Amino acid sequence: MPGKPAVPYGHVTVPADVLATALYGLGQYEAAAIEQRSGGLRPSTKVCEAIAWLWENGRQDEVTNLIGTVCAVLRGRPVPEGVGRITHGAVIDAFGKELAELGLTPDGGWAPIAEHLNREVPRGF
């Protein structure tokens, strides 16, 4: 059975299934960190940097994997330091807000990315 194609990242090539697994793990880790972080539903700077880089380099599926995993883990849990329950839309909006605050919004703005994520995340997670 042939493996999935490798994905070039800088000077290394990572098998696509290994990358998907790593991003899934990062998404789970980030979800746990968001629950412990003060300031409400706030993604970390490092994960936002990874998302901006992935999107700018045409890796939309990996962005969907990463943010979708965060959504899947957090969906339905109480909003940290807030009222109500977490939805996938709230997570997507939180990433957009944090990317904007960090000056990392990918070319074309967050709106097309949010539209893509709002369409794709509920399908797979």
Secondary structure by P-SEA (a helix, b strand, c coil): ccccbbbbcccccccaaaaaaaaaaaaaaaaaaaaaccccccccaaaaaaaaaaaaacaaaaaaaaaaaaaaaccccccccccccccaaaaaaaaaaaaaaacccccccaaaaaaaaaacccccc
